[in-house]
Amino acid sequence: SSKRQITDTIKLPFFDDFTSTNLVPDARHWTDQQVYINNHFPISPPSYNVATFDNLDSKGKPYQALSGLTQNHCDSLTTNYINLKNYKAGAIWKNYSAADSIYLSFFYQMQGLGDVLDQTDSLVLKFKNSAGLWKTVWKASGKNYKPFKQIMLGIQSSDYLHNNFQFRFINYGKSTGNMNQWHLDYIRLNSNRNAKDT
């Protein structure tokens, strides 16, 4: 599974609520298998399953033994390539621009039925720009339990409007076992949206 290749480029809309798979993410959308697709750890999720960042690798083992480090890179959830360069309108190909109002939305929850998160724990979202560099565009820091919250992010920079666009969620924390968790659900990326399209 660690050698899986990125499949065909995805066209908008992009959507995954994780109801179509169990245990591992759908390979049609995602390149890695580190998060745990389940309905056991979240509290009142928007849909049946969620992606849980549980600090365990794809085989269910902790990334490392106990240590004093608190900011390790743990689980990742990375999309396949998404075409944000152009789209077909009838018989004509048009380039995406800021006027197309492309928004990414998702729900996240910290802790759920896991342990209380430390302030040093975090969930980070990165976008890949046209130069192939990952840029952090959103971050949440660890706190105690909160209900699921929806985030809306507009993609307005031309740096991200290319045909190999990807986004990636990463959690940072103690990578020593299934304790401090983040839960992700109902991920939508599409054009003709706005900040109130919740």
Contacts in CASP RR format, 6 or more apart in sequence:
PFRMAT RR
TARGET T0000
AUTHOR 0000-0000-0000
METHOD contacts of the structure
MODEL  1
SSKRQITDTIKLPFFDDFTSTNLVPDARHWTDQQVYINNHFPISPPSYNV
ATFDNLDSKGKPYQALSGLTQNHCDSLTTNYINLKNYKAGAIWKNYSAAD
SIYLSFFYQMQGLGDVLDQTDSLVLKFKNSAGLWKTVWKASGKNYKPFKQ
IMLGIQSSDYLHNNFQFRFINYGKSTGNMNQWHLDYIRLNSNRNAKDT
1 24 0 8 1.000
1 33 0 8 1.000
1 58 0 8 1.000
2 58 0 8 1.000
4 27 0 8 1.000
4 31 0 8 1.000
4 32 0 8 1.000
4 33 0 8 1.000
6 31 0 8 1.000
6 80 0 8 1.000
6 81 0 8 1.000
7 27 0 8 1.000
7 28 0 8 1.000
7 80 0 8 1.000
8 80 0 8 1.000
9 80 0 8 1.000
9 81 0 8 1.000
9 82 0 8 1.000
9 83 0 8 1.000
9 163 0 8 1.000
9 164 0 8 1.000
10 29 0 8 1.000
10 79 0 8 1.000
10 80 0 8 1.000
10 81 0 8 1.000
10 82 0 8 1.000
10 83 0 8 1.000
11 82 0 8 1.000
11 83 0 8 1.000
11 87 0 8 1.000
12 82 0 8 1.000
12 83 0 8 1.000
12 84 0 8 1.000
12 87 0 8 1.000
12 102 0 8 1.000
12 189 0 8 1.000
12 190 0 8 1.000
12 191 0 8 1.000
13 188 0 8 1.000
13 189 0 8 1.000
13 190 0 8 1.000
13 191 0 8 1.000
14 29 0 8 1.000
14 79 0 8 1.000
14 82 0 8 1.000
14 187 0 8 1.000
14 188 0 8 1.000
14 189 0 8 1.000
14 190 0 8 1.000
15 187 0 8 1.000
15 188 0 8 1.000
15 189 0 8 1.000
15 190 0 8 1.000
16 25 0 8 1.000
16 26 0 8 1.000
16 29 0 8 1.000
16 30 0 8 1.000
16 187 0 8 1.000
17 46 0 8 1.000
17 47 0 8 1.000
17 48 0 8 1.000
17 49 0 8 1.000
17 185 0 8 1.000
17 186 0 8 1.000
17 187 0 8 1.000
18 25 0 8 1.000
18 26 0 8 1.000
18 37 0 8 1.000
18 47 0 8 1.000
18 48 0 8 1.000
18 49 0 8 1.000
18 50 0 8 1.000
18 51 0 8 1.000
18 185 0 8 1.000
19 47 0 8 1.000
19 48 0 8 1.000
19 49 0 8 1.000
20 26 0 8 1.000
21 37 0 8 1.000
21 49 0 8 1.000
22 37 0 8 1.000
22 38 0 8 1.000
22 49 0 8 1.000
23 36 0 8 1.000
23 37 0 8 1.000
23 38 0 8 1.000
24 33 0 8 1.000
24 37 0 8 1.000
24 58 0 8 1.000
25 32 0 8 1.000
25 33 0 8 1.000
25 35 0 8 1.000
25 37 0 8 1.000
25 51 0 8 1.000
25 77 0 8 1.000
28 80 0 8 1.000
29 79 0 8 1.000
29 80 0 8 1.000
30 77 0 8 1.000
30 78 0 8 1.000
30 79 0 8 1.000
30 80 0 8 1.000
31 78 0 8 1.000
31 79 0 8 1.000
31 80 0 8 1.000
32 58 0 8 1.000
32 76 0 8 1.000
32 77 0 8 1.000
32 78 0 8 1.000
33 58 0 8 1.000
34 57 0 8 1.000
34 58 0 8 1.000
34 74 0 8 1.000
34 75 0 8 1.000
34 76 0 8 1.000
34 77 0 8 1.000
35 51 0 8 1.000
35 52 0 8 1.000
35 53 0 8 1.000
35 54 0 8 1.000
35 75 0 8 1.000
35 76 0 8 1.000
35 77 0 8 1.000
35 184 0 8 1.000
36 51 0 8 1.000
36 52 0 8 1.000
36 54 0 8 1.000
36 56 0 8 1.000
37 49 0 8 1.000
37 50 0 8 1.000
37 51 0 8 1.000
37 52 0 8 1.000
38 49 0 8 1.000
38 50 0 8 1.000
38 52 0 8 1.000
39 45 0 8 1.000
39 48 0 8 1.000
39 49 0 8 1.000
39 50 0 8 1.000
40 113 0 8 1.000
41 50 0 8 1.000
41 52 0 8 1.000
41 54 0 8 1.000
41 112 0 8 1.000
41 113 0 8 1.000
41 114 0 8 1.000
41 181 0 8 1.000
41 183 0 8 1.000
42 50 0 8 1.000
42 52 0 8 1.000
42 109 0 8 1.000
42 112 0 8 1.000
42 113 0 8 1.000
42 148 0 8 1.000
42 183 0 8 1.000
42 185 0 8 1.000
43 109 0 8 1.000
43 112 0 8 1.000
43 113 0 8 1.000
43 145 0 8 1.000
43 147 0 8 1.000
44 147 0 8 1.000
44 148 0 8 1.000
45 107 0 8 1.000
45 109 0 8 1.000
45 148 0 8 1.000
45 183 0 8 1.000
45 185 0 8 1.000
46 107 0 8 1.000
46 148 0 8 1.000
46 185 0 8 1.000
46 186 0 8 1.000
47 185 0 8 1.000
47 186 0 8 1.000
49 185 0 8 1.000
50 109 0 8 1.000
50 183 0 8 1.000
50 184 0 8 1.000
50 185 0 8 1.000
51 77 0 8 1.000
51 169 0 8 1.000
51 183 0 8 1.000
51 184 0 8 1.000
51 185 0 8 1.000
52 181 0 8 1.000
52 182 0 8 1.000
52 183 0 8 1.000
52 184 0 8 1.000
53 74 0 8 1.000
53 75 0 8 1.000
53 77 0 8 1.000
53 123 0 8 1.000
53 169 0 8 1.000
53 171 0 8 1.000
53 181 0 8 1.000
53 182 0 8 1.000
53 183 0 8 1.000
53 184 0 8 1.000
54 75 0 8 1.000
54 177 0 8 1.000
54 178 0 8 1.000
54 181 0 8 1.000
55 62 0 8 1.000
55 63 0 8 1.000
55 74 0 8 1.000
55 75 0 8 1.000
55 171 0 8 1.000
55 173 0 8 1.000
55 174 0 8 1.000
55 175 0 8 1.000
55 176 0 8 1.000
55 177 0 8 1.000
55 178 0 8 1.000
55 179 0 8 1.000
55 180 0 8 1.000
55 181 0 8 1.000
56 62 0 8 1.000
56 63 0 8 1.000
56 75 0 8 1.000
56 177 0 8 1.000
56 178 0 8 1.000
57 63 0 8 1.000
62 175 0 8 1.000
62 176 0 8 1.000
62 177 0 8 1.000
62 178 0 8 1.000
63 72 0 8 1.000
63 74 0 8 1.000
63 175 0 8 1.000
63 176 0 8 1.000
63 177 0 8 1.000
64 72 0 8 1.000
64 175 0 8 1.000
64 176 0 8 1.000
65 176 0 8 1.000
66 176 0 8 1.000
67 174 0 8 1.000
67 176 0 8 1.000
68 174 0 8 1.000
69 174 0 8 1.000
70 118 0 8 1.000
70 120 0 8 1.000
70 121 0 8 1.000
70 173 0 8 1.000
70 174 0 8 1.000
71 120 0 8 1.000
71 122 0 8 1.000
71 172 0 8 1.000
71 173 0 8 1.000
72 172 0 8 1.000
72 173 0 8 1.000
72 174 0 8 1.000
72 175 0 8 1.000
73 170 0 8 1.000
73 172 0 8 1.000
73 175 0 8 1.000
74 170 0 8 1.000
74 171 0 8 1.000
74 172 0 8 1.000
74 173 0 8 1.000
74 175 0 8 1.000
75 170 0 8 1.000
75 171 0 8 1.000
76 168 0 8 1.000
76 169 0 8 1.000
76 170 0 8 1.000
77 168 0 8 1.000
77 169 0 8 1.000
77 170 0 8 1.000
77 184 0 8 1.000
78 166 0 8 1.000
78 167 0 8 1.000
78 168 0 8 1.000
78 169 0 8 1.000
79 166 0 8 1.000
79 167 0 8 1.000
79 168 0 8 1.000
80 166 0 8 1.000
81 163 0 8 1.000
81 164 0 8 1.000
81 165 0 8 1.000
81 166 0 8 1.000
82 165 0 8 1.000
82 166 0 8 1.000
82 167 0 8 1.000
82 189 0 8 1.000
83 163 0 8 1.000
83 165 0 8 1.000
84 96 0 8 1.000
84 102 0 8 1.000
84 155 0 8 1.000
84 160 0 8 1.000
84 161 0 8 1.000
84 162 0 8 1.000
84 163 0 8 1.000
84 165 0 8 1.000
85 95 0 8 1.000
85 96 0 8 1.000
85 161 0 8 1.000
85 162 0 8 1.000
85 163 0 8 1.000
86 93 0 8 1.000
86 94 0 8 1.000
86 95 0 8 1.000
86 96 0 8 1.000
86 163 0 8 1.000
87 93 0 8 1.000
87 94 0 8 1.000
87 96 0 8 1.000
87 191 0 8 1.000
88 94 0 8 1.000
95 161 0 8 1.000
96 102 0 8 1.000
96 161 0 8 1.000
96 191 0 8 1.000
97 158 0 8 1.000
97 161 0 8 1.000
98 156 0 8 1.000
98 158 0 8 1.000
100 191 0 8 1.000
100 192 0 8 1.000
101 154 0 8 1.000
101 191 0 8 1.000
101 192 0 8 1.000
101 193 0 8 1.000
101 194 0 8 1.000
102 154 0 8 1.000
102 155 0 8 1.000
102 156 0 8 1.000
102 161 0 8 1.000
102 189 0 8 1.000
102 190 0 8 1.000
102 191 0 8 1.000
102 193 0 8 1.000
103 152 0 8 1.000
103 153 0 8 1.000
103 154 0 8 1.000
103 155 0 8 1.000
103 188 0 8 1.000
103 189 0 8 1.000
103 190 0 8 1.000
103 193 0 8 1.000
103 194 0 8 1.000
103 195 0 8 1.000
103 197 0 8 1.000
104 152 0 8 1.000
104 153 0 8 1.000
104 154 0 8 1.000
104 155 0 8 1.000
104 167 0 8 1.000
104 187 0 8 1.000
104 188 0 8 1.000
104 189 0 8 1.000
105 150 0 8 1.000
105 151 0 8 1.000
105 152 0 8 1.000
105 153 0 8 1.000
105 186 0 8 1.000
105 187 0 8 1.000
105 188 0 8 1.000
105 189 0 8 1.000
105 193 0 8 1.000
105 197 0 8 1.000
105 198 0 8 1.000
106 150 0 8 1.000
106 151 0 8 1.000
106 184 0 8 1.000
106 185 0 8 1.000
106 186 0 8 1.000
106 187 0 8 1.000
106 188 0 8 1.000
107 148 0 8 1.000
107 149 0 8 1.000
107 150 0 8 1.000
107 151 0 8 1.000
107 184 0 8 1.000
107 185 0 8 1.000
107 186 0 8 1.000
108 123 0 8 1.000
108 140 0 8 1.000
108 148 0 8 1.000
108 149 0 8 1.000
108 151 0 8 1.000
108 182 0 8 1.000
108 183 0 8 1.000
108 184 0 8 1.000
108 185 0 8 1.000
109 145 0 8 1.000
109 146 0 8 1.000
109 147 0 8 1.000
109 148 0 8 1.000
109 149 0 8 1.000
109 182 0 8 1.000
109 183 0 8 1.000
109 185 0 8 1.000
110 117 0 8 1.000
110 121 0 8 1.000
110 123 0 8 1.000
110 140 0 8 1.000
110 142 0 8 1.000
110 143 0 8 1.000
110 144 0 8 1.000
110 145 0 8 1.000
110 146 0 8 1.000
110 181 0 8 1.000
110 182 0 8 1.000
110 183 0 8 1.000
111 117 0 8 1.000
111 144 0 8 1.000
111 145 0 8 1.000
111 146 0 8 1.000
111 180 0 8 1.000
111 181 0 8 1.000
112 145 0 8 1.000
112 181 0 8 1.000
112 183 0 8 1.000
113 181 0 8 1.000
114 179 0 8 1.000
114 180 0 8 1.000
114 181 0 8 1.000
115 179 0 8 1.000
115 180 0 8 1.000
115 181 0 8 1.000
116 144 0 8 1.000
116 145 0 8 1.000
116 180 0 8 1.000
117 142 0 8 1.000
117 143 0 8 1.000
117 144 0 8 1.000
117 180 0 8 1.000
117 181 0 8 1.000
117 182 0 8 1.000
118 142 0 8 1.000
118 173 0 8 1.000
118 174 0 8 1.000
118 180 0 8 1.000
119 141 0 8 1.000
119 142 0 8 1.000
119 143 0 8 1.000
120 142 0 8 1.000
120 172 0 8 1.000
120 173 0 8 1.000
121 141 0 8 1.000
121 142 0 8 1.000
121 171 0 8 1.000
121 172 0 8 1.000
121 173 0 8 1.000
121 174 0 8 1.000
121 180 0 8 1.000
121 182 0 8 1.000
122 139 0 8 1.000
122 140 0 8 1.000
122 141 0 8 1.000
122 142 0 8 1.000
122 171 0 8 1.000
122 172 0 8 1.000
122 173 0 8 1.000
123 139 0 8 1.000
123 140 0 8 1.000
123 169 0 8 1.000
123 170 0 8 1.000
123 171 0 8 1.000
123 172 0 8 1.000
123 182 0 8 1.000
123 184 0 8 1.000
124 136 0 8 1.000
124 138 0 8 1.000
124 139 0 8 1.000
124 169 0 8 1.000
124 170 0 8 1.000
124 171 0 8 1.000
124 172 0 8 1.000
125 136 0 8 1.000
125 137 0 8 1.000
125 138 0 8 1.000
125 139 0 8 1.000
125 153 0 8 1.000
125 167 0 8 1.000
125 168 0 8 1.000
125 169 0 8 1.000
126 134 0 8 1.000
126 135 0 8 1.000
126 136 0 8 1.000
126 137 0 8 1.000
126 167 0 8 1.000
126 168 0 8 1.000
126 169 0 8 1.000
126 170 0 8 1.000
127 134 0 8 1.000
127 135 0 8 1.000
127 137 0 8 1.000
127 155 0 8 1.000
127 160 0 8 1.000
127 165 0 8 1.000
127 166 0 8 1.000
127 167 0 8 1.000
128 134 0 8 1.000
128 135 0 8 1.000
128 160 0 8 1.000
128 164 0 8 1.000
128 165 0 8 1.000
128 166 0 8 1.000
128 167 0 8 1.000
128 168 0 8 1.000
129 135 0 8 1.000
129 157 0 8 1.000
129 159 0 8 1.000
129 160 0 8 1.000
129 162 0 8 1.000
130 159 0 8 1.000
130 160 0 8 1.000
130 161 0 8 1.000
130 162 0 8 1.000
130 164 0 8 1.000
131 159 0 8 1.000
132 164 0 8 1.000
134 168 0 8 1.000
135 159 0 8 1.000
137 153 0 8 1.000
138 151 0 8 1.000
138 153 0 8 1.000
140 182 0 8 1.000
142 180 0 8 1.000
148 183 0 8 1.000
148 185 0 8 1.000
150 186 0 8 1.000
150 198 0 8 1.000
152 193 0 8 1.000
152 195 0 8 1.000
152 197 0 8 1.000
152 198 0 8 1.000
154 195 0 8 1.000
155 161 0 8 1.000
167 189 0 8 1.000
169 184 0 8 1.000
171 182 0 8 1.000
173 180 0 8 1.000
174 180 0 8 1.000
END
